[in-house]
Amino acid sequence: MGVRKEVTVQHGFSQEETAEAVKATLLLLWGYEEPRPGTFESDVGTTWMSWGERFTVDVTREGVIKIVSESKIPTTLFDFGKNRENLKSFLNRLKYTFSSSGFAESKPKAYSSFTSDESTHVRSSSPGENILSLFAMMVFLFVSITFVLALVFFVPLVFILLLLSQAF
């Protein structure tokens, strides 16, 4: 199951140009593997927010890139925005790669469509994900508070009762 974010970006560059720009971007960010032509995969490392993510970019056809960031651990219920951060980092770096490598000068119309806000909108992969994340956070807080209260109140109470029982 895990947390998954994805975005589809449309632009006007050729499939070969896009693949080269994606390779350069992934190499700078996280490195990559190419399991099949047009598909690039990266492992994003562990941070304090997550156990890492699997980042996949599919250059599907002329002018379309499908980008997915998903948690490595399938039981992850919320990712503290890490997948969204991965997508935004990649898209920002990819835009820079396109603009600095001369693609933008050769195809200014393609580059302007790539940089539009509509094409880079990052969305959740499932509509119930926010509700599930909120529910998971509430359960986590309830369990944490219960544990702290047990330590603060019940452990000293049991200790005092043991001392009193030994005194008599």
Secondary structure, 3 states (H helix, E strand, C coil): CCCEEEEEEECCCCHHHHHHHHHHHHHHHCCCEEEECCEEEEEECCCCCCCCEEEEEEEEECCEEEEEEEECCCCCCCCCCHHHHHHHHHHHHHHHHHHHCCHHHHCHHHHHHHCCCCCCCCEECCCCHHHHHHHHHHHHHHHHHHHHHHHHHHHHHHHHHHHHHHHC
